[in-house]
Amino acid sequence: MNKKLLILVIFWATQCYSQRYILDSVESEYGSLYHQEINQFKYAADSPYFNTFFKRLDSVFEGKKDKLHIFHIGGSHIQADIYSNKLRTYLQNTNEVSMAQRGFIFPFHLARTNNPSNYQISGTKSKWQGYRCSATDSIAWGLSGITAAFREKSDTIYIKANYKNYTKKQYTFNKFRLFHSTWNDDYQITLLDSTLVDWEITNYESFYKEYHFKTAVDSVAFRLELKETANISPEFLFMGAELMNENPGIEFTSIGVNGASFGFYNRSAYFEKQLQLYTPDLFIISIGTNDAYMPVSYFNTDKFRKYYEDFIQMIQRINPNCAILLTVPNDSYYKRKYQNKNTATQQIIINELAQKYQMAVWDFYEIMGGLGSSNRWYKNKLMPRDRIHFTHLGYQIKADLLLNALIDAWSTATNRDKETLLNHYKSLHE
């Protein structure tokens, strides 16, 4: 995709204003563009994994101090973290005790690409280089699928858990996990406020250093310093960070890399190793747009199916009881000219795999109107010219549609009144 266009898309998409439930106010103008009547989690009612998940979600809604962890993975839609962060904000405000930890984040700014607006990681950008698994680069990648490399003498990194986010409470953390190249000892890592640290450990198998603090904070800073100035090829690989605490509630981790497909995530050698640190309760797979971005004659259905099935099996190795939501990519255009018919083929494969593994499908391709519908969304200013991404309002609508579908399946699984659930989330930001 054209780099300048992507930057422009992200600029439009990240114009931040207060989050609110949007569907009620846009229905008269945009309601004809999406099909609310088919907005559902297909097969969820017959899935033992989803029935278990929704019972636990319901216990959080009732105020019980349970912990749930949701992962959402995809490409540029998720890297921007607009509609995924809206879902995070909804779910972390499920009750007064559900404000869980912020969890895993990545320094996209240091990797010279767009950073989500709800947290901030800063340093001397010119001293860093970014490597995406979706590019022709070759480097060590972990859970994030992108790595920021540092090869200079020194720099100071500042991390803020709260930036332009809309949670009722601010995120705090008393443990800080730094994912990096633990096999390399070229740099000294020093927290600027050393009085914070109670104790620290280094995990060489999963490639992180973890600091336990004496008190909870909302920001942290650390300095990288080259140990031996005579070292002619030093390297520090920053693969992510985690802001942690013991709070109960719903943790929502989003993992996205511009241009990423299943094949590219498959290049992340340490992805599964680092995912093993967690036991996801719900895993939302939103990979597929980039897998299908090609002429119909080039699209390999068997290869796509194999990648998708291998990914499902990997999640199940980590947590055999995990509920997995397979999402069908949105309708799109190839090179702005051609309707992408590959998405309809993906739709068939995704539905077949969901039934095979007793999982659920959120078919956004069908919900938004199927083949050619992205042109209608574009004409209504809900997508930019590329007809792949969405404007800020488009992402808001997408988030609220997914919330609606989740609540519908939740109410079915627990016999809880759907309107009671929906009204709770509608009132969060009014």
C-alpha positions, -999 to 999 in steps of 0.1 A, spaced: 0 0 0 12 36 -7 31 48 24 19 84 20 -17 73 17 -14 51 48 0 80 68 -30 102 56 -54 74 65 -40 72 100 -41 110 104 -78 110 95 -85 80 118 -67 94 148 -85 127 152 -94 121 188 -125 131 205 -144 117 234 -155 81 229 -192 75 230 -217 49 218 -224 60 182 -249 37 165 -281 53 179 -270 87 166 -259 76 131 -286 51 123 -308 75 103 -279 86 82 -258 54 79 -281 26 90 -287 15 54 -250 8 49 -248 -21 75 -271 -50 83 -278 -49 121 -302 -79 117 -273 -102 108 -248 -87 132 -241 -117 153 -214 -142 165 -224 -171 143 -221 -206 159 -214 -190 194 -245 -206 210 -232 -241 201 -197 -235 212 -187 -248 247 -158 -224 246 -179 -193 242 -205 -205 267 -177 -208 293 -163 -174 283 -196 -156 286 -204 -171 320 -171 -157 332 -177 -123 315 -211 -123 332 -194 -128 366 -173 -97 360 -204 -77 351 -219 -88 384 -189 -72 402 -170 -104 410 -132 -100 411 -124 -123 382 -97 -119 356 -102 -123 318 -77 -117 291 -87 -109 255 -63 -108 226 -71 -91 193 -47 -95 164 -46 -81 129 -29 -57 105 -31 -20 102 -67 -18 115 -54 -31 148 -20 -13 149 -39 20 148 -58 7 178 -89 28 172 -118 4 171 -99 -21 193 -92 5 219 -129 15 219 -137 -21 227 -110 -22 254 -125 9 270 -160 -5 270 -149 -38 285 -126 -24 311 -155 -3 324 -178 -33 328 -180 -27 365 -162 -7 392 -135 -34 398 -129 -44 362 -101 -19 355 -74 -45 348 -38 -38 338 -30 -20 305 -8 -50 296 13 -54 264 22 -24 243 48 -17 216 70 14 209 57 20 173 70 56 174 106 44 179 100 19 151 91 49 129 55 40 123 22 52 137 17 47 174 -18 43 190 -29 75 206 -40 60 240 -4 55 254 29 71 247 65 57 243 91 83 234 128 85 229 152 99 203 134 86 172 164 93 149 185 67 169 161 39 163 152 17 133 119 -3 129 116 -38 114 82 -52 106 75 -89 100 54 -77 70 84 -62 53 115 -77 36 134 -72 69 151 -100 87 154 -97 125 142 -113 157 104 -107 162 83 -117 192 46 -112 201 43 -78 186 55 -88 151 76 -57 149 109 -48 165 126 -15 172 164 -17 170 189 6 188 226 7 178 237 41 192 256 49 224 227 60 246 191 70 248 164 76 274 129 60 269 98 74 285 66 54 288 32 68 298 4 44 304 -23 71 298 -23 95 269 -55 101 249 -76 74 265 -111 75 279 -112 51 308 -130 62 340 -98 54 360 -62 60 349 -40 29 343 -14 22 369 12 -5 372 35 -19 398 54 -43 376 71 -35 343 82 -61 318 106 -51 290 108 -75 261 142 -73 245 172 -93 232 182 -109 264 208 -130 245 228 -98 239 245 -79 268 257 -48 249 237 -23 269 231 -13 305 194 -8 313 188 16 341 155 29 355 157 66 360 140 63 394 159 35 410 141 40 443 110 24 426 125 -10 422 119 -36 449 134 -65 429 140 -75 393 145 -107 372 156 -116 337 139 -143 318 162 -155 291 138 -181 276 110 -156 269 133 -126 264 123 -101 289 134 -82 320 109 -77 347 109 -50 375 87 -51 406 80 -17 420 74 -7 456 44 14 446 21 18 416 29 44 390 14 55 357 47 61 339 83 49 338 116 59 322 147 39 316 181 47 300 201 25 276 239 30 278 265 12 257 287 -8 280 318 -9 258 324 21 236 348 0 215 320 -23 205 316 -16 167 283 -35 162 262 -31 193 224 -39 192 194 -37 215 161 -51 201 130 -37 218 102 -62 212 75 -47 235 67 -38 270 40 -48 296 25 -26 322 12 -50 349 -7 -51 382 -28 -75 402 -61 -58 395 -91 -80 386 -111 -73 354 -108 -75 317 -74 -71 301 -75 -63 263 -43 -69 244 -42 -57 207 -15 -68 184 -13 -53 149 14 -46 123 8 -26 91 7 -50 62 7 -81 83 -8 -114 71 -7 -150 85 25 -157 65 42 -127 80 32 -134 116 45 -169 109 80 -153 105 79 -141 142 100 -169 156 93 -159 192 55 -152 189 43 -185 204 71 -185 230 59 -152 243 22 -160 239 28 -189 263 33 -163 291 -5 -158 289 -37 -179 288 -61 -160 266 -98 -164 274 -109 -149 241 -87 -146 210 -101 -124 182 -84 -131 149 -87 -102 124 -60 -113 100 -69 -117 64 -71 -83 46 -34 -84 35 -36 -122 27 -62 -113 1 -47 -82 -13 -39 -96 -48 -55 -105 -80 -80 -135 -78 -57 -157 -99 -29 -152 -73 -49 -161 -42 -40 -196 -29 -70 -209 -9 -52 -240 4 -24 -219 17 -47 -194 34 -67 -223 50 -35 -239 62 -21 -207 78 -55 -200 95 -58 -235 108 -23 -236 121 -29 -203 139 -60 -217 156 -41 -248 167 -13 -226 181 -38 -207 203 -53 -240 215 -18 -253 224 -15 -222 247 -50 -226 262 -72 -255 250 -102 -238 265 -98 -205 248 -128 -191 228 -117 -180 194 -136 -154 174 -128 -156 136 -136 -123 119 -142 -120 82 -122 -91 67 -141 -60 55 -149 -56 18 -121 -38 0 -106 -27 -33 -74 -39 -48 -52 -10 -60 -83 13 -56 -96 0 -89 -108 -36 -85 -134 -52 -62 -115 -77 -41 -134 -110 -47 -109 -130 -26 -127 -119 6 -158 -140 -4 -135 -170 -7 -120 -162 27 -155 -160 41 -163 -196 31 -130 -209 46 -134 -190 79 -170 -203 84 -158 -238 77 -130 -236 102 -152 -220 129 -176 -250 126 -147 -275 126 -132 -261 158 -166 -252 175 -157 -215 175 -176 -184 164 -175 -160 134 -182 -123 132 -188 -118 95 -181 -81 90 -179 -86 52 -215 -97 52 -226 -71 78 -212 -41 58 -229 -53 26 -206 -77 9 -189 -73 -25 -186 -36 -35 -199 -23 -2 -167 -5 7 -174 19 -22 -207 29 -6 -189 34 27 -163 55 10 -190 77 -7 -205 82 28 -171 93 41 -167 62 64 -136 50 44 -108 69 26 -100 65 -10 -81 32 -6 -114 15 5 -95 -7 28 -92 13 60 -119 34 77 -123 70 89 -126 77 126 -164 75 124 -161 43 103 -140 27 130 -164 39 157 -193 22 139 -173 -10 134 -165 -11 172 -201 -6 182 -213 -33 158 -188 -57 173 -199 -47 208 -236 -53 198 -228 -87 184 -208 -97 216 -237 -85 238 -262 -105 218 -242 -137 222 -235 -129 258 -272 -124 266 -281 -157 248 -255 -177 268 -265 -163 302 -302 -154 298 -294 -119 308 -315 -91 293 -297 -77 262 -310 -42 266 -298 -41 302 -263 -50 290 -263 -27 261 -276 3 281 -248 -2 306 -222 4 278 -242 31 261 -242 52 293 -204 50 299 -194 80 278 -225 101 275 
